[in-house]
Amino acid sequence: MPFLCPSPPPGSWPRPPSCLTASQLALPPAGARICVAGLVLVRQRPGTAKGVIFITLEDETGTCNIVVWAKVYERYRRAVIAGRLLRVTGRIQREQEVMHVIAEQVEDISAMLDELARPDFDPDSPA
């Protein structure tokens, strides 16, 4: 059975730099420019993929698949290779029930993880 996602009214989902959670990826229409963030679970660079890198991010609601084409990798190489926590802006792509974000920008926000380790960290206080 094909995956059907009702199209939300334009402008009803967060626009970059606001991030969607993994559970919200079915909301925007295919091709929409979105932003996601999460911990890096997996980086794969298969030899047969012609320089494409696949990244799996995880947030509190699930996982998100990221596709990083060679030209984007060249520009954001350090973040793609070393980042533990990434924010990715790109276009959502759907094929039946499988969703990917085709990366346009990759930002290493791993420094935010250090904030969690601070003894005075209060998750309820404004940033």
C-alpha positions in Angstrom: 0.0 0.0 0.0 1.5 3.4 -1.0 2.3 5.9 1.7 -0.1 8.8 1.5 0.6 12.0 3.3 -1.9 14.8 3.3 -0.4 18.1 2.2 -0.5 20.6 5.1 -1.3 24.2 4.3 1.7 26.2 3.1 3.7 27.6 5.9 2.2 25.4 8.6 5.4 23.6 9.4 8.6 25.1 10.9 10.9 26.6 8.3 14.7 26.4 8.6 16.4 27.1 10.9 13.6 25.7 13.1 14.1 21.9 13.2 11.5 19.3 12.7 11.6 16.2 14.8 11.9 12.8 13.1 8.3 12.1 13.9 7.2 15.3 12.0 8.9 14.3 8.7 5.7 13.2 7.2 4.1 16.7 7.5 5.8 18.8 4.8 5.3 17.9 1.2 8.0 16.2 -0.8 10.6 18.6 -2.0 10.1 21.0 1.0 13.2 22.6 2.4 13.4 21.5 6.1 15.9 21.4 8.9 16.5 18.4 11.2 19.0 17.9 14.1 20.1 14.8 16.0 22.9 12.6 17.3 24.9 10.8 14.6 24.2 7.1 14.9 25.7 5.9 11.6 27.9 7.3 8.8 28.2 5.1 5.7 30.2 5.8 2.6 29.8 2.7 0.4 32.4 2.3 -2.4 29.6 1.8 -4.9 27.8 5.0 -4.0 30.1 7.3 -6.1 31.1 9.6 -3.2 27.6 9.8 -1.5 27.6 9.6 2.3 24.6 8.3 4.2 24.1 9.5 7.8 21.5 8.4 10.3 20.5 11.0 12.9 18.5 10.3 16.0 16.4 12.6 18.1 14.0 12.0 21.0 11.3 10.9 18.5 13.1 8.6 16.2 15.6 8.5 13.3 16.2 10.4 10.1 18.1 9.4 7.0 20.4 12.0 5.5 21.9 11.8 2.0 25.1 13.9 1.5 26.1 14.3 -2.1 29.9 14.7 -2.9 29.7 18.4 -3.6 28.0 19.1 -0.3 30.4 16.8 1.5 33.4 18.8 0.1 31.9 22.0 1.5 31.0 20.6 5.0 33.6 17.8 5.2 34.7 18.5 8.8 31.1 18.6 10.2 30.1 15.4 8.2 33.2 13.5 9.4 33.6 14.7 13.0 30.2 15.9 14.2 28.5 14.0 17.0 25.4 16.3 16.9 24.4 17.7 13.5 21.8 20.2 12.2 21.1 19.5 8.5 19.1 21.7 6.2 17.9 20.2 3.0 15.0 18.9 0.9 12.8 16.1 2.0 12.5 13.2 -0.5 9.9 10.5 -0.2 9.7 7.2 -2.0 6.7 5.2 -0.7 7.3 4.9 3.0 11.0 5.8 2.9 12.0 9.4 3.7 15.4 11.0 3.3 16.7 14.5 3.7 18.9 15.5 0.8 21.5 17.7 2.6 22.2 21.3 1.4 23.9 22.5 4.6 25.5 20.5 7.5 26.3 22.2 10.7 28.2 20.6 13.6 26.4 21.6 16.8 28.3 19.1 19.0 29.3 21.9 21.4 25.7 22.0 22.6 26.3 18.5 24.1 28.8 20.0 26.5 26.1 22.2 27.9 24.2 19.1 29.1 27.3 18.0 31.1 27.4 21.3 33.0 26.5 20.9 36.7 24.3 24.1 36.6 22.5 23.0 33.4 18.7 23.7 33.7 16.7 22.4 30.7 13.8 24.6 31.6 15.7 27.9 31.6 15.8 30.0 28.4 19.0 29.7 26.3 
